[in-house]
Amino acid sequence: MASEVIVTAALTGAGDTTGKSEFVPVTPEQIAKDAVEAAEAGAAVVHIHVRNVETGQGSRDTALYREVVERIKETGTDVVINLTAGMGGDLVIDPDDPLKPVDGTDLVNGLDRLPHVEELLPDICTLDCGSLNFGEGSQLYISTPDMLRAGAKRIQELGVKPELEIFDTGNLWFAKQLLAEGLLDAPPLFQLCAGIPWGAPPEPGLLQAMVNMLPEGANWASFAIGRDQLRWVGLTAALGGNVRVGLEDNLYLSKGVKASNAQLVERAVTIVEGMGMKIATPDQAREQLGLKKR
């Protein structure tokens, strides 16, 4: 168990949430502002997606990532930067003609999901460790073993720490295989994701089972989505993990009360400190995760 708990703020995601809460940041200026406020509230790490400014939908535009990162750095805010590399894995099919992709598909190979990582060299980038049925309907997230090996190798070459996104137990099994093949540098970093349909359900017993599967010496965090997000903070911290909150995964502070990213971080800090634990600073997070200060 780490002596300090790292809080990550997942600021905006790529989901269809902008029409559900006015607090979801869309523009690079808004995303960077939320990153700074989350850091001031106690987040050591900010997890960043970007969105098309006109449509509000998720984007892979490197220029948008560059603007967000530059705006954060211009403020002098000390925070660990974690950029998603999960965009480009969406496949929506016609169930009657499954070889025909339909609107909503954004599917590229593993290396083509990394241009912004190659240019900006963040502290951390994500690596989604398997394919899954993504919600209802006919949308899938595609991340094959070949794609993952290619992506992991390139991320390793860049000297960026991959955060291994684990949506179910098979994902964890394969991530351990990447480690065994030398495609991940020690100590590995796992993010155990709960409640994303149809991945791992938000069941405490399942989280414990996944923690039991982790390789020795691994760093790990966990989050759950929606109404489970804040209770999951306490559960994760009690099991020795780091925590994640933010508007990517949950829009509410309590029933009917919309939250900002900073408010969700503040609540996570309150929960963790109320359990008698300390919150990690960015430098303590770097030390725990084996990161070099860039």
KOLKE-444034 format. One line per 2 residues: number of its first residue (from 1); their letters; for each residue x, y, z of C-alpha. Coordinates in Angstrom, 2 decimals, always signed. Each point is the difference from the previous one (the first is absolute). Example, Ala and Ser with C-alpha at 12.3 -4.5 7.8 and 13.67 -1.06 7.14 Angstrom:
2
1> as> +12.30:-4.50:+7.80  +1.37:+3.44:-0.66;
//
This chain:
294
1> ma> +0.00:+0.00:+0.00  +1.38:+3.40:-1.03;
3> se> +0.54:+2.51:+2.79  -1.72:+2.71:-2.07;
5> vi> -3.06:-0.41:-2.22  +0.16:+1.46:-3.50;
7> vt> -3.16:+1.75:-1.19  -0.51:+0.15:-3.77;
9> aa> -2.54:+2.38:-1.53  -1.48:-1.29:-3.27;
11> lt> -1.19:+3.30:-1.39  -2.31:-0.50:-2.97;
13> ga> +0.20:-3.36:-1.79  -1.57:-0.53:-3.39;
15> gd> -3.51:-1.03:+0.97  -3.22:+1.78:-0.95;
17> tt> -0.10:+2.01:+3.24  +0.31:+3.61:-1.12;
19> gk> -3.78:+0.35:-0.31  -0.54:-1.51:+3.44;
21> se> +2.13:+2.39:+2.04  +1.18:+3.53:-0.65;
23> fv> +3.10:-0.76:+2.07  +1.52:-2.45:-2.50;
25> pv> +2.95:+1.83:-1.60  +0.18:+0.02:-3.82;
27> tp> +2.50:+2.58:-1.26  +3.74:-0.26:+0.69;
29> eq> -0.28:+3.10:+2.20  -2.80:-1.59:+2.05;
31> ia> +1.80:-3.34:+0.32  +3.24:+1.66:+1.09;
33> kd> -1.87:+2.19:+2.50  -1.63:-3.09:+1.50;
35> av> +3.40:-1.72:+0.16  +1.47:+2.87:+2.00;
37> ea> -3.00:+0.16:+2.34  +0.11:-3.76:+0.53;
39> ae> +3.71:+0.19:+0.84  -0.66:+2.80:+2.47;
41> ag> -2.71:-2.17:+1.60  +2.45:-2.86:+0.55;
43> aa> +0.31:-2.00:-3.23  +3.59:-1.06:-0.67;
45> vv> -0.92:-1.29:-3.48  -2.33:+1.34:-2.68;
47> hi> -1.30:-2.39:-2.65  -0.72:+1.84:-3.23;
49> hv> -2.22:-0.58:-3.00  -0.76:+2.78:-2.49;
51> rn> -3.20:+0.81:-1.84  -0.92:+1.51:-3.33;
53> ve> -0.79:+3.60:+0.90  -2.91:+0.21:-2.45;
55> tg> -1.75:-3.29:+0.74  +1.14:-0.80:+3.53;
57> qg> +0.84:-3.55:-1.07  +3.27:-1.75:+0.83;
59> sr> +2.97:+0.75:-2.25  +3.47:-1.32:-0.87;
61> dt> +1.26:+3.42:-1.17  +3.60:+0.43:+1.16;
63> al> -0.30:+3.79:-0.21  -2.75:-0.07:+2.64;
65> yr> +2.11:-2.13:+2.33  +2.95:+2.34:-0.55;
67> ev> -2.07:+3.04:+0.91  -1.34:-1.60:+3.19;
69> ve> +3.46:-1.08:+1.17  +1.57:+3.37:-0.84;
71> ri> -2.75:+1.87:+1.84  +0.50:-2.13:+3.12;
73> ke> +3.76:+0.48:-0.08  -0.32:+3.76:-0.55;
75> tg> -1.71:+0.29:+3.39  +2.98:-1.57:+1.76;
77> td> -2.27:-2.64:+1.53  +1.89:-3.08:+1.15;
79> vv> -2.10:-3.00:-1.03  +0.69:-3.33:-1.67;
81> in> -1.36:-0.08:-3.57  -1.83:-3.13:-1.12;
83> lt> -1.26:+0.06:-3.61  -2.47:-2.52:-1.30;
85> ag> +1.17:-2.18:-2.88  -3.27:-1.88:-0.18;
87> mg> -1.62:+2.03:-2.76  -0.12:-1.72:-3.37;
89> gd> -1.35:-3.31:+1.26  -3.72:+0.47:-0.67;
91> lv> -1.78:-2.34:-2.38  -3.75:+0.27:-0.56;
93> id> -1.46:-2.69:-2.22  -3.28:-0.68:-1.75;
95> pd> -1.27:-3.11:+1.84  -1.57:-1.24:-3.24;
97> dp> +3.16:+0.62:-2.01  +2.81:-0.25:+2.57;
99> lk> +2.85:+0.52:-2.49  -1.37:+3.49:-0.70;
101> pv> +1.11:+2.70:+2.48  -2.54:+2.77:+0.57;
103> dg> -0.06:+3.55:+1.36  +1.91:+0.33:+3.24;
105> td> +2.88:-2.23:-1.08  +3.46:+1.42:+0.66;
107> lv> +2.34:-2.96:-0.32  +3.73:+0.25:-0.67;
109> ng> +2.97:-2.24:+0.75  +1.88:+0.07:+3.29;
111> ld> +2.78:+2.31:-1.16  -2.39:+2.51:-1.56;
113> rl> -1.48:+0.55:+3.46  +3.31:+1.47:+1.21;
115> ph> +0.99:+3.13:-2.04  -0.81:+2.38:+2.87;
117> ve> +1.96:-2.19:+2.41  +2.99:-0.02:-2.35;
119> el> -0.03:+3.79:-0.30  -0.84:+1.05:+3.56;
121> lp> +1.69:-2.80:+2.00  -2.34:+0.12:+3.00;
123> di> +0.91:-1.61:+3.29  -2.66:-2.67:-0.55;
125> ct> -2.22:-1.18:-2.84  -2.72:-2.62:+0.11;
127> ld> +0.04:-3.41:-1.67  -3.41:-1.70:-0.13;
129> cg> +0.85:-3.66:+0.48  -2.75:-1.78:-1.89;
131> sl> -3.08:+0.13:-2.20  -3.54:+0.04:+1.36;
133> nf> -3.65:+0.57:-0.78  -0.34:+3.68:+0.86;
135> ge> -3.44:+0.66:+1.39  -3.26:-0.90:-1.71;
137> gs> -0.57:-0.27:-3.72  +2.79:-0.96:-2.39;
139> ql> +3.01:+2.03:+1.11  +3.25:-1.77:+0.81;
141> yi> +3.32:+1.20:+1.31  +2.81:-1.69:-1.92;
143> st> +3.45:-0.58:+1.49  +1.47:-3.28:-1.25;
145> pd> +3.12:-1.77:+1.28  +1.93:+1.07:-3.12;
147> ml> -1.08:+3.63:+0.43  +0.91:-0.09:+3.68;
149> ra> +3.45:-1.45:-0.58  +0.74:+2.64:-2.64;
151> ga> -1.32:+2.80:+2.19  +1.79:-1.18:+3.14;
153> kr> +3.31:-0.27:-1.85  -0.30:+3.53:-1.42;
155> iq> -1.02:+1.49:+3.36  +2.98:-1.74:+1.60;
157> el> +2.33:+1.45:-2.66  -1.33:+3.48:+0.75;
159> gv> +0.73:-0.33:+3.72  -3.64:+0.65:+0.94;
161> kp> -1.65:-2.00:+2.79  -3.02:-1.94:-1.29;
163> el> -3.01:-0.09:+2.27  -1.48:-3.42:-0.71;
165> ei> -3.78:+0.40:-0.24  -1.57:-3.21:+1.26;
167> fd> -3.69:-0.42:-0.83  -0.25:-3.69:+0.91;
169> tg> +2.09:-2.86:+1.32  +1.15:-1.12:-3.44;
171> nl> +1.47:+3.47:-0.57  +2.03:-0.43:+3.17;
173> wf> +1.17:-3.43:-1.10  +1.25:+1.44:-3.30;
175> ak> +1.64:+3.04:+1.63  +2.02:-2.43:+2.13;
177> ql> +1.01:-1.73:-3.25  +1.31:+3.32:-1.35;
179> la> +2.06:+0.33:+3.17  +1.34:-3.54:-0.40;
181> eg> +1.01:+0.77:-3.59  +2.00:+3.04:+1.10;
183> ll> -2.33:+2.52:-1.67  -0.66:+1.81:+3.29;
185> da> +2.59:+1.52:+2.29  -0.19:-0.58:+3.75;
187> pp> -1.85:+0.99:+2.01  -3.13:-0.43:-2.13;
189> lf> -3.02:+2.23:+0.59  -3.49:-1.51:-0.09;
191> ql> -3.35:+1.81:-0.03  -2.81:-2.37:+0.98;
193> ca> -3.19:+1.32:-1.62  -3.40:-0.98:+1.37;
195> gi> -3.54:+0.53:-1.21  +0.61:+0.60:-3.72;
197> pw> -2.61:-2.08:-1.84  +0.93:-2.76:-0.78;
199> ga> +3.26:-0.28:+1.84  +0.61:-0.76:+3.65;
201> pp> -3.03:+0.82:+2.18  +0.52:+2.21:+3.07;
203> ep> +0.09:-2.86:+2.49  +2.39:+0.31:+2.99;
205> gl> +0.79:-3.70:-0.08  +1.04:+0.21:-3.64;
207> lq> +2.27:+2.96:+0.71  +1.70:-2.02:+2.74;
209> am> +0.40:-2.92:-2.41  +1.61:+2.27:-2.62;
211> vn> +2.32:+1.48:+2.62  +1.01:-3.56:+0.90;
213> ml> +0.94:-0.58:-3.66  +2.39:+2.97:-0.20;
215> pe> +3.69:-0.76:-0.44  +2.27:+0.59:+2.94;
217> ga> +1.21:+3.59:+0.28  -2.71:+1.44:-2.26;
219> nw> -1.51:+3.41:+0.59  -3.75:+0.11:-0.39;
221> as> -3.04:+2.19:+0.16  -3.69:-0.62:-0.52;
223> fa> -3.16:+1.92:-0.80  -3.69:-0.65:-0.55;
225> ig> -2.44:+2.04:-2.02  -3.19:+1.86:+0.80;
227> rd> -1.52:-0.35:+3.45  +2.72:-2.47:+1.00;
229> ql> +2.88:+2.43:-0.53  +0.32:+1.49:+3.46;
231> rw> -0.68:-3.16:+2.01  +2.66:-1.67:-2.15;
233> vg> +2.55:+2.54:+1.27  -0.31:-1.34:+3.53;
235> lt> +0.00:-3.63:-1.11  +3.07:+0.46:-2.19;
237> aa> +1.95:+1.89:+2.65  -0.86:-2.66:+2.59;
239> lg> +1.46:-2.67:-2.29  +3.22:+1.98:-0.42;
241> gn> -0.63:+1.60:-3.38  +0.06:+3.47:-1.48;
243> vr> -3.25:+1.66:-1.05  -1.58:+1.77:-2.95;
245> vg> -2.96:+2.36:-0.18  -1.20:+2.55:-2.53;
247> le> -2.64:+0.94:-2.53  +1.16:-2.62:-2.50;
249> dn> -1.60:-2.61:+2.24  -2.65:+1.76:+2.11;
251> ly> -1.87:+3.31:-0.20  -1.40:+0.23:+3.54;
253> ls> +1.24:+0.85:+3.48  -3.19:-1.44:+1.51;
255> kg> -3.45:-0.87:-1.33  -1.18:+2.85:-2.20;
257> vk> +3.04:+2.21:+0.80  +2.28:+0.49:-2.98;
259> as> +3.71:+0.12:+0.74  +3.10:+1.68:-1.35;
261> na> +3.27:-1.86:-0.33  +1.48:+1.94:+2.91;
263> ql> -2.96:-0.87:+2.23  +0.37:-3.70:-0.76;
265> ve> +3.71:+0.17:+0.83  -0.78:+1.84:+3.24;
267> ra> -2.49:-2.71:+0.96  +2.52:-2.76:-0.78;
269> vt> +2.60:+1.76:+2.13  -2.51:+0.25:+2.86;
271> iv> -0.79:-3.72:-0.25  +3.64:-1.08:-0.07;
273> eg> +1.11:+2.33:+2.78  -3.03:-1.04:+2.04;
275> mg> +1.36:-3.55:-0.16  +3.23:+1.19:+1.58;
277> mk> +2.04:-0.01:-3.21  +2.07:+2.71:-1.66;
279> ia> -0.41:+1.47:-3.47  +3.00:-0.24:-2.32;
281> tp> +1.60:+3.12:-1.42  +1.06:-0.07:-3.66;
283> dq> +3.60:-0.70:+0.99  -1.09:-2.83:+2.30;
285> ar> -2.10:-1.40:-2.85  +3.02:+0.12:-2.32;
287> eq> +2.09:-1.86:+2.55  -2.67:-2.63:+0.60;
289> lg> -0.61:-0.59:-3.71  +3.64:+0.13:-1.06;
291> lk> -0.38:+3.14:-2.12  +2.65:+2.54:-0.89;
293> kr> -0.97:+3.64:+0.42  -0.05:+1.41:-3.53;
//
